C-alpha cells in the first residue's frame, strides 16, 4: 500500500496504457508511477526549475512551460488523459485552461483544494482565512489565485459543456468520499469528457 493514497485514487482513473499529459506535474512522481505501474506514456509540463530537474532525475519526459500561455503546441486529442492536479486554482485563466485540457485530451482529470470543506467554513465563520493541509498558506502568501469548492466545479463543468464521468473528494489526502464531498473532503477530484 502506498503512502500516497491520493495518488492511488487518481491513478485508478487513468486507463491502462494511456498517453498522458500532466499539467503542473511538479516532481513527476505521479507520471512516473503511471509509466511504471499502468504502462502509460506522455509528458509532464512544469514551470519551476526544481520540478523540471526532479522529473529529469526520475526519467519523466518534461517540458518547461508556463500554463498561462496555453497548450498551443499540442494538437486536438493528442492525449488520452490530461491531468491538472492541484494547478487549476493557481491559474488566472481557469476556464481557458479547462477548455484547453478538454481540447488536448479525450479525458480530463482535475483536483484542487475544496474551499467548502467544513474546517474551512468554521475558520471563515470565525473571521479568518483557513490554513489546512490542503490550503497550507496564509492569505497573504498563497500561490492560489482563486478558491473553489466541489459544488462550484460541478457548475463550471456544466457551463463549459463538460460531462463529469466520475467525481469524489479526498479527506486529508487519503480517504475517498463520494457522498458528502463538498462538506467533508479537503480535495475535490473530477474526471470529465468534452
Protein Blocks (a to p, Z undefined) as FASTA:
>chain_A
ZZblmlmmmmmmpcghiacddehklnommmmmmmmmnopacddddfblklmmmmmmnopa
cddddfknojmlpcehkbfbdcdehklmmpfblmlmmmmmmmmpmbdcdddddfkbmklm
mmmmnopacddfklmccfklccbfbdcdfklmmmmmmmnopacfbdcddeehlaccfklm
mmmpmbdcddddZZ
